[in-house]
């Protein structure tokens, strides 16, 4: 069936105490009506640009809405307001969740007769920023137990990818500080990587995929044009100062090497990074992994598309490893800079001793 008529729902409000439907790997959360003073927008002109990756940093997007009421604009300026954006086509089904997150930045421009409000969202931004934890486990604890406990503390449903294995700590595990750092430690010990996708904590193997069924992408299922084969070599090499030797050291490229396919399709709101995609075209017939997903939409004109970077598991693993190495090197460089910035402790002068012979 041809898809032409665009539809969306934008729900705005404070976090509800009890969600009407919790998020799962296959079904996203909907905000509850009880305890949530929010409201819905579905008729104004909307324009959105959403990029999702497998990075630990919260996925972000930018949304523009035309001619909101002043009260609505004020609501968007409140602390940690949550927005749920659903989008799709009227000819198919109800619009599906394409993004959710906390409003992190907003401003309004007056291009009369239009008033255009622009705001940015961060997926799980408040939990990522604010959650601190204190953990202590006995010898033999599994990283799975640690990850599950952290997910509960952050308030995220947990989705584990295909074939994930867990490490057992022979001497136990203890941590106090930001939950996101503890989560990274627990995942690194097992060769895993984590990200937040529509309010769900997704943990997958480096280079692996989540456990959702593969999505077929072909001309009959929404593929637009011909997939483009891409290969991008590292464009930069970062340098940091080694803390032990004091010498500059070349580390992993700031732009990881990338090899795969770039595709464009009709809007596919439910696809997320980590999904398996079976690409069927003249140039490719293989199962790949979505490493980056970008949704572009304008319900009055222009795009209503999804763009994807698709890679094989080897390339996906390399990207994750290089990102982890770069993050570790940047953290080490920052620690070195802080150490060098500390003022040196003044050394008290040695006492003067009169060694002349006495009469």
N, C-alpha and C positions, 0 to 999 in steps of 0.2 A: 504494500500500500504506500503510495507517495506520501511524504511527510512535508507539510508546508506551514501549517498554522502553529505559531510559537506560543507557548504559555509558560508562566512562572508563578511562583508564590514566594514572597519574602516575609518571613516571620521575625519580628523584632520584640525583644523583651528581656526582662531580668531572668536569671536562672530559676527554674522551678524547683521546689523542694523534692517533689516526687515526679519523675517523668512519666508521661502517660504510656510510653512504650520505650523501654531501654534499647540502646543500640546493640546490635550484634554484627557479626561479620557479613551476614547476608541481608540484614534489614536495619537501616539507620534509625536513630532515635527521632521522635517527634516531641516537641515541648508540651508539657502538661498545661491544661487550662487552669487547673486549681493551683494557686500560688504564683501564677505567672501573669503579670499585668500587661503582657505584650499585645501586639496587634498584627494584622496581616495586610500586605500590599500586593495587589495583583493586576492593577490596571494602568499604573503610571508607566511611562517609558523607563526601561532599565537597560543598562550596559554593564557588562562584567568581563573581567579578565582574571582567570584563575589558573595558577600554576601549582602543581603538586609534584613532590619528589619523594625519594626515600630518605632524605636527610632527617637528622634528629631535630633540626630547627623547625618550628611550627610552619606548616604551609600557610601562605598568605594569598590574599586576593584583593582586588579593587573593584568596588561596585559604584556605579553612578545611578542616581535616581532623579528624575525630573519632577519638579513642582510638588514636593512634599509639603504638608502643613507644618507650620512653625512648631506645634507641639510635638510632631514626629521628629523633627530635626533636633529638638531639645532632648528627646528620649535617646537618640543616638549618641549624645554627648555624655551620658551617664557612665559611671565606671563599670567596666566588665559586662556591658550589655552583650547579649548573645544574639546572633542572627543565623537563621536557617534559610538557605536559598534552595528552592526546588525549581527544576526547569524540565522542559520536554516539549512534546508535540501533542496537540489536541486530538490528532487522528489515532494516536496509539493508546496510551494509558494516562493515569494521573501523573503529574510531574514528579520526578524522582529527586532525592536529595543530591545536590551537586557540591555543596560546601556548607560547613557550619563553623562558627568561630566567634571569638570575642572581638568587639570593635576596638581597634588600637589607635585609630586616627580618623578624624573627620573634619571636613570644612565645606562651606557653601559658597558658590559663586552666583552672582546675579547678572545673567545675560538676558535682560528683559526682552520679551515678556516671560522668559523661562528662568526658573530658579533651579540650579543643578547642585545636588548634594553628593559629595564624593566621600567614601569612607573605606577604610582598610580593615580586614579581618585577619586574625591569627588563629589557626586551628589548635585548640587546647592551650591557647596562649596563657590564660590565667593560671592553669595548673602547672604549666611548664615554668612559669616565672615564680610562683609563690610556694610550691609544695616543698617542705623540708621534712626530713625523716631521721629517725634514730633506730638503727637496726643492730641486732646481735644474734648470731646463730652459732650453734655448737658444731663440732667437727662432723663432716659428712653431709652437710646441708647441700641440697641441689640448687643450682642457679634458677631452676624453674620455680622453686618455692620463693626465692628472693624476688624474681620478676613478678610473680602473681601478687605478692604482698605490696610491692611498689605500685602496681597498677591499681589495686584497691585504694591505697592511700591517695593516689592522684585522682581517683574517681573515674578511671577509664575502664570500660570493658576491654578484655584482652583477646586478641586473635593471634594464634600461632600458625606459622606457615608450614609448608610441606617439609617433612624430614628433619625438623629441628632436633638437635641433640643438646643435652645439658651437662654441665660440668659439676662435679662434686668437690667441694672445698675440703681438703683433708684437715685443715686447721680452723675451720669455721669461717665466718664472715662477719665483719663489724663495720658500721659506717654511720657517720652523722654529717648531715649537710643537705645540699640540694638533691631532691629525688631524681632529677634528670641525670646527675652524675653517677649516682648509685646504679641507675638503670643501665647506663653505658658500661660501667664496670662489669656488671653481671652478664650483659650480652657479649662483651668482648671475650670473656673467659670461655664462652661456648661457640665463638665464631658466628655470632648473630648480630643483626642490626635492627634498630627500632625506629619507628616513625609514628606520627599521629595522623590518621586518615578519617576525617569526618567524626572526630570525637572518639575514635576507637584506637587503642594502642595496638599497633601491628608489629609483631616480632617475626622476622624471617631469617633464614640463612643468608650469609653474604653471597650474593649472586643467585639466591633462590627466589622462590615465588611464594605467594600466600596459597591457601588451600581452597580458594574459590575455583569453580569450574572455568575452564578456558573459554574465552570469548572469541567467536569467529568474526573476523573482519574481512569482508569481501565486497564486491560491487553490489551484491544483492542485500547486504546487511548494513550498508551505509558508507562504504569506502568511497571517497571523493578523489578522482584523479588517479595518478600512478604513484605508488610508494617510491620515495627517493632514497637510494643507497647513499650512506654518508660515512666518511671516515675523517676524524678530526684528530690531528696529532697534538701533543702537549704544546701549548703556546708560551708558557712562562715557566721559569724555574725559580722557586723561592730560595732565599738565603737567610739562614739564621746563624747566630753566633753560638758555637758549642760552649756549654757552660764549663766543661773540664779543660779544654785546650785554649779557649779564647779565639779560635780561628773561625772564619766564616765557613759554613757547611751548606752544600747544595742539597736540597731535599726534593720531595715529590713535586711535580708540576702543580702550579696553582690552578690550571685547567686540565683535569684528567683527560687522558686519551679516550676517545669515544669512537665506536664502530658499530653501526647498526642501520636501522631504517627510520625514516621520518614519514609519518602518514598523516593524512587529513581525512576526517569522516564527518558525517552529520553528527549533531550533538549527541554524545553518549555520556550522560551525566553520572552513571553508576560506576564507570571504570576508574580504578585508582592505581597508583604505582604499586608494583608487586603482582599485579594480575598477569596471568598467562593470556597471550593473544595468539590465535591461530591466523596468521596472515595468508590470505589466499589471493594471489594476483599472478599476472604473467611473469613477474620477476622474482616472486618468492612464494613458497608453499611450505611454511615451517611454523613451529610453535616458539614464540619469543616471549620476553618479559618486558612489560611496560616499566621503563625506568623514570620517565617523566611524562606528565599529562598536563595539557593546557586546554582550558575551555574558554572560548571567546564567544560572546553573545550580545546581541542588540535586538530587542523585540520589535523595533520599528524598521530597521534597515541594517545592511551589512551582514556580519558573520553570525552564524549559529552553529559553530563547528567545534570539534575536538581534535587537537593535534597531539600526536604521541611520538616519543622516542622509544623504539623497540630494539632490544639487544638480546643476544644469547646469554646463557648463564655465565660463560667465561668472562665476557666483557662486563657484565653486571658485577661480578665478583671483583674484578680489577678496579672498577669505579669505586666500590665500597671500601676496598683496602686502601686506595690512594686517598680517599677522603679521611679515613681514620688516621693514616700516617700524617696527613697535613694538619689535622686538628691537634694531634699529639705534639707535633713540632711547634705549632703556634702557641700551645699552652706552655711548652718548655721555654720558648723565647720570651713569653710574657713574664714567666717566673724569673728568668735571668735579668730582664730589664728591671723588675722590682728590686732584685737583690742589689744591682748596681746603683739604683737610685737611693738606697739607704745611706745616710751619712755615716762615715766611719767614726768609730768610737775613739775619742782623743786619747793618746797615750801619755800618761803622766811622766814628766821628765825625771831622769834618774837623779837621786840626791847627790849633792856635791860633797865629796869627802876630801878633807885636807890631809894630804899625804906628806907634807913637809916635815922634816925632823924637828922635834921640839928641843929647845936649848936645855 
